[in-house]
Amino acid sequence: MELIPIDLPNFIFLTIIGVYMMLLVFILTWVYHDAEQRGVNGLLITAIAFFSGTIFGTLAWLVLRPKLKPQPIPVRRN
């Protein structure tokens, strides 16, 4: 059984691409959930963030997003 040598530059490149893809999914998932929580169409905001460049789109969302509406706290009366 012969060991196959690892092509180190190719391995590093693919690792960087994999880490970038995981960060991309994490950031866009967060943007979607944050937009939905604030009462905005999450799919639309996520698409805008993705197609405008993920970093620029996410920063724009952080600056332009609406205020979080406070949730009423239910009070039980006995």
Biopython code that builds the backbone (N, CA, C, O; Angstrom):
import numpy as np
from Bio.PDB.StructureBuilder import StructureBuilder

atoms = [
    (1, "MET", "N", (0.843, -1.177, 0.000)),
    (1, "MET", "CA", (0.000, 0.000, 0.000)),
    (1, "MET", "C", (0.889, 1.241, 0.000)),
    (1, "MET", "O", (1.732, 1.424, 0.879)),
    (2, "GLU", "N", (0.688, 2.059, -0.974)),
    (2, "GLU", "CA", (1.512, 3.250, -1.114)),
    (2, "GLU", "C", (0.723, 4.483, -0.669)),
    (2, "GLU", "O", (-0.443, 4.646, -1.028)),
    (3, "LEU", "N", (1.367, 5.347, 0.113)),
    (3, "LEU", "CA", (0.723, 6.569, 0.575)),
    (3, "LEU", "C", (0.747, 7.618, -0.526)),
    (3, "LEU", "O", (1.743, 7.782, -1.230)),
    (4, "ILE", "N", (-0.352, 8.314, -0.658)),
    (4, "ILE", "CA", (-0.446, 9.370, -1.658)),
    (4, "ILE", "C", (0.025, 10.669, -1.011)),
    (4, "ILE", "O", (-0.505, 11.062, 0.028)),
    (5, "PRO", "N", (1.005, 11.339, -1.603)),
    (5, "PRO", "CA", (1.466, 12.602, -1.012)),
    (5, "PRO", "C", (0.372, 13.673, -1.097)),
    (5, "PRO", "O", (-0.380, 13.739, -2.069)),
    (6, "ILE", "N", (0.305, 14.489, -0.076)),
    (6, "ILE", "CA", (-0.691, 15.554, -0.017)),
    (6, "ILE", "C", (-0.152, 16.773, -0.756)),
    (6, "ILE", "O", (0.971, 17.217, -0.519)),
    (7, "ASP", "N", (-0.967, 17.296, -1.644)),
    (7, "ASP", "CA", (-0.619, 18.524, -2.350)),
    (7, "ASP", "C", (-0.965, 19.685, -1.421)),
    (7, "ASP", "O", (-2.115, 20.122, -1.381)),
    (8, "LEU", "N", (0.016, 20.186, -0.678)),
    (8, "LEU", "CA", (-0.214, 21.156, 0.384)),
    (8, "LEU", "C", (-0.859, 22.463, -0.093)),
    (8, "LEU", "O", (-1.810, 22.913, 0.546)),
    (9, "PRO", "N", (-0.403, 23.090, -1.165)),
    (9, "PRO", "CA", (-1.071, 24.330, -1.592)),
    (9, "PRO", "C", (-2.551, 24.116, -1.935)),
    (9, "PRO", "O", (-3.395, 24.953, -1.614)),
    (10, "ASN", "N", (-2.855, 23.002, -2.583)),
    (10, "ASN", "CA", (-4.240, 22.699, -2.924)),
    (10, "ASN", "C", (-5.062, 22.455, -1.660)),
    (10, "ASN", "O", (-6.207, 22.899, -1.577)),
    (11, "PHE", "N", (-4.499, 21.764, -0.687)),
    (11, "PHE", "CA", (-5.186, 21.496, 0.578)),
    (11, "PHE", "C", (-5.475, 22.800, 1.329)),
    (11, "PHE", "O", (-6.572, 22.981, 1.858)),
    (12, "ILE", "N", (-4.501, 23.699, 1.377)),
    (12, "ILE", "CA", (-4.685, 24.985, 2.062)),
    (12, "ILE", "C", (-5.754, 25.809, 1.356)),
    (12, "ILE", "O", (-6.602, 26.419, 2.007)),
    (13, "PHE", "N", (-5.717, 25.830, 0.035)),
    (13, "PHE", "CA", (-6.715, 26.573, -0.737)),
    (13, "PHE", "C", (-8.125, 26.047, -0.470)),
    (13, "PHE", "O", (-9.043, 26.831, -0.230)),
    (14, "LEU", "N", (-8.298, 24.744, -0.511)),
    (14, "LEU", "CA", (-9.619, 24.160, -0.274)),
    (14, "LEU", "C", (-10.080, 24.370, 1.164)),
    (14, "LEU", "O", (-11.276, 24.529, 1.410)),
    (15, "THR", "N", (-9.154, 24.372, 2.111)),
    (15, "THR", "CA", (-9.510, 24.642, 3.504)),
    (15, "THR", "C", (-9.996, 26.078, 3.667)),
    (15, "THR", "O", (-10.986, 26.324, 4.357)),
    (16, "ILE", "N", (-9.310, 27.018, 3.041)),
    (16, "ILE", "CA", (-9.724, 28.422, 3.111)),
    (16, "ILE", "C", (-11.102, 28.603, 2.477)),
    (16, "ILE", "O", (-11.942, 29.314, 3.027)),
    (17, "ILE", "N", (-11.343, 27.977, 1.341)),
    (17, "ILE", "CA", (-12.651, 28.057, 0.683)),
    (17, "ILE", "C", (-13.731, 27.461, 1.584)),
    (17, "ILE", "O", (-14.823, 28.020, 1.687)),
    (18, "GLY", "N", (-13.443, 26.339, 2.236)),
    (18, "GLY", "CA", (-14.411, 25.711, 3.136)),
    (18, "GLY", "C", (-14.746, 26.588, 4.326)),
    (18, "GLY", "O", (-15.914, 26.712, 4.697)),
    (19, "VAL", "N", (-13.733, 27.200, 4.932)),
    (19, "VAL", "CA", (-13.968, 28.095, 6.074)),
    (19, "VAL", "C", (-14.772, 29.310, 5.625)),
    (19, "VAL", "O", (-15.674, 29.751, 6.338)),
    (20, "TYR", "N", (-14.460, 29.852, 4.458)),
    (20, "TYR", "CA", (-15.209, 30.994, 3.924)),
    (20, "TYR", "C", (-16.676, 30.632, 3.709)),
    (20, "TYR", "O", (-17.563, 31.418, 4.042)),
    (21, "MET", "N", (-16.937, 29.453, 3.157)),
    (21, "MET", "CA", (-18.319, 29.034, 2.914)),
    (21, "MET", "C", (-19.082, 28.860, 4.224)),
    (21, "MET", "O", (-20.257, 29.216, 4.303)),
    (22, "MET", "N", (-18.426, 28.315, 5.255)),
    (22, "MET", "CA", (-19.091, 28.159, 6.552)),
    (22, "MET", "C", (-19.413, 29.523, 7.157)),
    (22, "MET", "O", (-20.503, 29.715, 7.695)),
    (23, "LEU", "N", (-18.479, 30.472, 7.076)),
    (23, "LEU", "CA", (-18.736, 31.827, 7.574)),
    (23, "LEU", "C", (-19.858, 32.505, 6.791)),
    (23, "LEU", "O", (-20.684, 33.210, 7.370)),
    (24, "LEU", "N", (-19.887, 32.295, 5.494)),
    (24, "LEU", "CA", (-20.930, 32.864, 4.654)),
    (24, "LEU", "C", (-22.305, 32.352, 5.071)),
    (24, "LEU", "O", (-23.251, 33.130, 5.196)),
    (25, "VAL", "N", (-22.411, 31.055, 5.285)),
    (25, "VAL", "CA", (-23.685, 30.467, 5.717)),
    (25, "VAL", "C", (-24.071, 30.994, 7.092)),
    (25, "VAL", "O", (-25.236, 31.321, 7.319)),
    (26, "PHE", "N", (-23.116, 31.083, 8.011)),
    (26, "PHE", "CA", (-23.406, 31.581, 9.356)),
    (26, "PHE", "C", (-23.899, 33.027, 9.319)),
    (26, "PHE", "O", (-24.901, 33.354, 9.955)),
    (27, "ILE", "N", (-23.211, 33.886, 8.584)),
    (27, "ILE", "CA", (-23.575, 35.304, 8.527)),
    (27, "ILE", "C", (-24.949, 35.487, 7.892)),
    (27, "ILE", "O", (-25.779, 36.234, 8.411)),
    (28, "LEU", "N", (-25.193, 34.807, 6.770)),
    (28, "LEU", "CA", (-26.479, 34.972, 6.095)),
    (28, "LEU", "C", (-27.624, 34.381, 6.905)),
    (28, "LEU", "O", (-28.739, 34.901, 6.858)),
    (29, "THR", "N", (-27.375, 33.305, 7.646)),
    (29, "THR", "CA", (-28.406, 32.749, 8.528)),
    (29, "THR", "C", (-28.732, 33.731, 9.637)),
    (29, "THR", "O", (-29.900, 33.921, 9.974)),
    (30, "TRP", "N", (-27.716, 34.355, 10.204)),
    (30, "TRP", "CA", (-27.953, 35.347, 11.254)),
    (30, "TRP", "C", (-28.743, 36.539, 10.716)),
    (30, "TRP", "O", (-29.669, 37.016, 11.373)),
    (31, "VAL", "N", (-28.383, 37.023, 9.520)),
    (31, "VAL", "CA", (-29.096, 38.152, 8.919)),
    (31, "VAL", "C", (-30.560, 37.782, 8.704)),
    (31, "VAL", "O", (-31.445, 38.593, 8.974)),
    (32, "TYR", "N", (-30.826, 36.571, 8.224)),
    (32, "TYR", "CA", (-32.207, 36.131, 7.994)),
    (32, "TYR", "C", (-33.011, 36.129, 9.292)),
    (32, "TYR", "O", (-34.108, 36.685, 9.345)),
    (33, "HIS", "N", (-32.469, 35.504, 10.337)),
    (33, "HIS", "CA", (-33.196, 35.422, 11.606)),
    (33, "HIS", "C", (-33.364, 36.802, 12.252)),
    (33, "HIS", "O", (-34.404, 37.082, 12.848)),
    (34, "ASP", "N", (-32.362, 37.651, 12.138)),
    (34, "ASP", "CA", (-32.460, 38.994, 12.702)),
    (34, "ASP", "C", (-33.534, 39.805, 11.979)),
    (34, "ASP", "O", (-34.301, 40.527, 12.617)),
    (35, "ALA", "N", (-33.592, 39.689, 10.659)),
    (35, "ALA", "CA", (-34.609, 40.421, 9.896)),
    (35, "ALA", "C", (-36.006, 39.920, 10.238)),
    (35, "ALA", "O", (-36.925, 40.721, 10.407)),
    (36, "GLU", "N", (-36.174, 38.614, 10.340)),
    (36, "GLU", "CA", (-37.487, 38.063, 10.687)),
    (36, "GLU", "C", (-37.911, 38.507, 12.083)),
    (36, "GLU", "O", (-39.082, 38.812, 12.309)),
    (37, "GLN", "N", (-36.973, 38.544, 13.008)),
    (37, "GLN", "CA", (-37.277, 38.951, 14.379)),
    (37, "GLN", "C", (-37.700, 40.416, 14.432)),
    (37, "GLN", "O", (-38.471, 40.810, 15.306)),
    (38, "ARG", "N", (-37.201, 41.213, 13.506)),
    (38, "ARG", "CA", (-37.530, 42.641, 13.485)),
    (38, "ARG", "C", (-38.724, 42.950, 12.591)),
    (38, "ARG", "O", (-39.044, 44.118, 12.374)),
    (39, "GLY", "N", (-39.384, 41.926, 12.071)),
    (39, "GLY", "CA", (-40.596, 42.126, 11.290)),
    (39, "GLY", "C", (-40.369, 42.487, 9.837)),
    (39, "GLY", "O", (-41.243, 43.083, 9.207)),
    (40, "VAL", "N", (-39.219, 42.141, 9.293)),
    (40, "VAL", "CA", (-38.891, 42.434, 7.898)),
    (40, "VAL", "C", (-38.760, 41.099, 7.172)),
    (40, "VAL", "O", (-38.430, 40.087, 7.790)),
    (41, "ASN", "N", (-39.018, 41.091, 5.868)),
    (41, "ASN", "CA", (-38.899, 39.879, 5.073)),
    (41, "ASN", "C", (-37.441, 39.404, 5.083)),
    (41, "ASN", "O", (-36.579, 40.021, 4.457)),
    (42, "GLY", "N", (-37.174, 38.315, 5.791)),
    (42, "GLY", "CA", (-35.812, 37.828, 5.965)),
    (42, "GLY", "C", (-35.177, 37.343, 4.685)),
    (42, "GLY", "O", (-33.979, 37.535, 4.473)),
    (43, "LEU", "N", (-35.972, 36.707, 3.815)),
    (43, "LEU", "CA", (-35.429, 36.196, 2.561)),
    (43, "LEU", "C", (-34.973, 37.338, 1.653)),
    (43, "LEU", "O", (-33.932, 37.243, 1.003)),
    (44, "LEU", "N", (-35.744, 38.399, 1.613)),
    (44, "LEU", "CA", (-35.376, 39.555, 0.795)),
    (44, "LEU", "C", (-34.103, 40.219, 1.319)),
    (44, "LEU", "O", (-33.209, 40.546, 0.538)),
    (45, "ILE", "N", (-34.018, 40.419, 2.624)),
    (45, "ILE", "CA", (-32.834, 41.057, 3.214)),
    (45, "ILE", "C", (-31.601, 40.178, 3.030)),
    (45, "ILE", "O", (-30.511, 40.683, 2.763)),
    (46, "THR", "N", (-31.772, 38.863, 3.173)),
    (46, "THR", "CA", (-30.644, 37.948, 2.980)),
    (46, "THR", "C", (-30.165, 37.986, 1.535)),
    (46, "THR", "O", (-28.960, 37.988, 1.281)),
    (47, "ALA", "N", (-31.095, 38.015, 0.590)),
    (47, "ALA", "CA", (-30.713, 38.090, -0.824)),
    (47, "ALA", "C", (-29.987, 39.400, -1.123)),
    (47, "ALA", "O", (-28.990, 39.407, -1.845)),
    (48, "ILE", "N", (-30.479, 40.495, -0.574)),
    (48, "ILE", "CA", (-29.810, 41.788, -0.779)),
    (48, "ILE", "C", (-28.406, 41.762, -0.178)),
    (48, "ILE", "O", (-27.457, 42.248, -0.794)),
    (49, "ALA", "N", (-28.273, 41.197, 1.024)),
    (49, "ALA", "CA", (-26.959, 41.116, 1.672)),
    (49, "ALA", "C", (-26.008, 40.242, 0.861)),
    (49, "ALA", "O", (-24.822, 40.555, 0.748)),
    (50, "PHE", "N", (-26.516, 39.153, 0.297)),
    (50, "PHE", "CA", (-25.665, 38.242, -0.469)),
    (50, "PHE", "C", (-25.213, 38.871, -1.783)),
    (50, "PHE", "O", (-24.029, 38.830, -2.120)),
    (51, "PHE", "N", (-26.151, 39.451, -2.522)),
    (51, "PHE", "CA", (-25.818, 39.958, -3.850)),
    (51, "PHE", "C", (-25.121, 41.314, -3.831)),
    (51, "PHE", "O", (-24.569, 41.732, -4.848)),
    (52, "SER", "N", (-25.134, 42.006, -2.697)),
    (52, "SER", "CA", (-24.404, 43.272, -2.621)),
    (52, "SER", "C", (-23.006, 43.078, -2.035)),
    (52, "SER", "O", (-22.311, 44.048, -1.732)),
    (53, "GLY", "N", (-22.616, 41.859, -1.882)),
    (53, "GLY", "CA", (-21.341, 41.563, -1.240)),
    (53, "GLY", "C", (-21.638, 41.306, 0.222)),
    (53, "GLY", "O", (-22.158, 42.185, 0.909)),
    (54, "THR", "N", (-21.326, 40.151, 0.698)),
    (54, "THR", "CA", (-21.785, 39.729, 2.019)),
    (54, "THR", "C", (-21.346, 40.680, 3.122)),
    (54, "THR", "O", (-22.148, 41.021, 3.990)),
    (55, "ILE", "N", (-20.102, 41.110, 3.109)),
    (55, "ILE", "CA", (-19.619, 41.987, 4.174)),
    (55, "ILE", "C", (-20.301, 43.353, 4.077)),
    (55, "ILE", "O", (-20.792, 43.869, 5.081)),
    (56, "PHE", "N", (-20.336, 43.938, 2.885)),
    (56, "PHE", "CA", (-20.984, 45.242, 2.712)),
    (56, "PHE", "C", (-22.474, 45.156, 3.014)),
    (56, "PHE", "O", (-23.020, 46.038, 3.677)),
    (57, "GLY", "N", (-23.137, 44.110, 2.538)),
    (57, "GLY", "CA", (-24.567, 43.949, 2.776)),
    (57, "GLY", "C", (-24.897, 43.749, 4.240)),
    (57, "GLY", "O", (-25.899, 44.272, 4.728)),
    (58, "THR", "N", (-24.060, 42.996, 4.952)),
    (58, "THR", "CA", (-24.283, 42.779, 6.381)),
    (58, "THR", "C", (-24.061, 44.067, 7.161)),
    (58, "THR", "O", (-24.829, 44.379, 8.070)),
    (59, "LEU", "N", (-23.030, 44.810, 6.820)),
    (59, "LEU", "CA", (-22.796, 46.092, 7.493)),
    (59, "LEU", "C", (-23.930, 47.074, 7.210)),
    (59, "LEU", "O", (-24.340, 47.821, 8.098)),
    (60, "ALA", "N", (-24.436, 47.076, 5.979)),
    (60, "ALA", "CA", (-25.565, 47.947, 5.651)),
    (60, "ALA", "C", (-26.796, 47.545, 6.456)),
    (60, "ALA", "O", (-27.538, 48.411, 6.922)),
    (61, "TRP", "N", (-27.023, 46.244, 6.626)),
    (61, "TRP", "CA", (-28.159, 45.782, 7.430)),
    (61, "TRP", "C", (-27.988, 46.206, 8.887)),
    (61, "TRP", "O", (-28.956, 46.619, 9.526)),
    (62, "LEU", "N", (-26.783, 46.111, 9.413)),
    (62, "LEU", "CA", (-26.552, 46.510, 10.801)),
    (62, "LEU", "C", (-26.827, 47.995, 11.010)),
    (62, "LEU", "O", (-27.312, 48.391, 12.070)),
    (63, "VAL", "N", (-26.523, 48.818, 10.012)),
    (63, "VAL", "CA", (-26.730, 50.261, 10.140)),
    (63, "VAL", "C", (-28.195, 50.634, 9.897)),
    (63, "VAL", "O", (-28.732, 51.494, 10.595)),
    (64, "LEU", "N", (-28.840, 50.004, 8.926)),
    (64, "LEU", "CA", (-30.170, 50.422, 8.488)),
    (64, "LEU", "C", (-31.318, 49.614, 9.075)),
    (64, "LEU", "O", (-32.477, 49.927, 8.803)),
    (65, "ARG", "N", (-31.041, 48.600, 9.859)),
    (65, "ARG", "CA", (-32.124, 47.745, 10.356)),
    (65, "ARG", "C", (-33.023, 48.504, 11.329)),
    (65, "ARG", "O", (-32.566, 49.400, 12.038)),
    (66, "PRO", "N", (-34.322, 48.135, 11.356)),
    (66, "PRO", "CA", (-35.247, 48.820, 12.270)),
    (66, "PRO", "C", (-35.005, 48.411, 13.717)),
    (66, "PRO", "O", (-34.375, 47.392, 14.000)),
    (67, "LYS", "N", (-35.518, 49.226, 14.615)),
    (67, "LYS", "CA", (-35.380, 48.919, 16.042)),
    (67, "LYS", "C", (-36.161, 47.653, 16.371)),
    (67, "LYS", "O", (-37.173, 47.348, 15.741)),
    (68, "LEU", "N", (-35.677, 46.933, 17.355)),
    (68, "LEU", "CA", (-36.349, 45.725, 17.813)),
    (68, "LEU", "C", (-37.549, 46.130, 18.652)),
    (68, "LEU", "O", (-37.428, 46.904, 19.601)),
    (69, "LYS", "N", (-38.707, 45.596, 18.289)),
    (69, "LYS", "CA", (-39.925, 45.928, 19.018)),
    (69, "LYS", "C", (-39.977, 45.098, 20.297)),
    (69, "LYS", "O", (-39.799, 43.881, 20.248)),
    (70, "PRO", "N", (-40.218, 45.735, 21.434)),
    (70, "PRO", "CA", (-40.274, 44.962, 22.678)),
    (70, "PRO", "C", (-41.489, 44.036, 22.682)),
    (70, "PRO", "O", (-42.581, 44.412, 22.256)),
    (71, "GLN", "N", (-41.275, 42.839, 23.166)),
    (71, "GLN", "CA", (-42.346, 41.860, 23.263)),
    (71, "GLN", "C", (-43.082, 42.056, 24.574)),
    (71, "GLN", "O", (-42.451, 42.247, 25.613)),
    (72, "PRO", "N", (-44.411, 42.014, 24.544)),
    (72, "PRO", "CA", (-45.147, 42.148, 25.801)),
    (72, "PRO", "C", (-44.918, 40.936, 26.695)),
    (72, "PRO", "O", (-44.831, 39.804, 26.220)),
    (73, "ILE", "N", (-44.825, 41.186, 27.972)),
    (73, "ILE", "CA", (-44.633, 40.109, 28.938)),
    (73, "ILE", "C", (-46.002, 39.730, 29.491)),
    (73, "ILE", "O", (-46.676, 40.559, 30.102)),
    (74, "PRO", "N", (-46.416, 38.483, 29.281)),
    (74, "PRO", "CA", (-47.735, 38.090, 29.785)),
    (74, "PRO", "C", (-47.734, 38.026, 31.317)),
    (74, "PRO", "O", (-46.796, 37.520, 31.933)),
    (75, "VAL", "N", (-48.798, 38.548, 31.909)),
    (75, "VAL", "CA", (-48.937, 38.544, 33.370)),
    (75, "VAL", "C", (-50.145, 37.686, 33.713)),
    (75, "VAL", "O", (-51.250, 37.910, 33.218)),
    (76, "ARG", "N", (-49.915, 36.718, 34.555)),
    (76, "ARG", "CA", (-51.025, 35.861, 34.986)),
    (76, "ARG", "C", (-51.651, 36.447, 36.232)),
    (76, "ARG", "O", (-50.960, 36.850, 37.168)),
    (77, "ARG", "N", (-52.932, 36.484, 36.227)),
    (77, "ARG", "CA", (-53.654, 36.968, 37.407)),
    (77, "ARG", "C", (-54.267, 35.768, 38.105)),
    (77, "ARG", "O", (-54.855, 34.894, 37.468)),
    (78, "ASN", "N", (-54.124, 35.738, 39.415)),
    (78, "ASN", "CA", (-54.691, 34.623, 40.190)),
    (78, "ASN", "C", (-56.026, 34.987, 40.766)),
    (78, "ASN", "O", (-56.648, 34.172, 41.446)),
]
sb = StructureBuilder()
sb.init_structure("model")
sb.init_model(0)
sb.init_chain("A")
sb.init_seg("    ")
for serial, (resi, resn, name, xyz) in enumerate(atoms, 1):
    if name == "N":
        sb.init_residue(resn, " ", resi, " ")
    sb.init_atom(name, np.array(xyz, "f"), 0.0, 1.0, " ", f" {name:<3s}", serial, name[0])
structure = sb.get_structure()
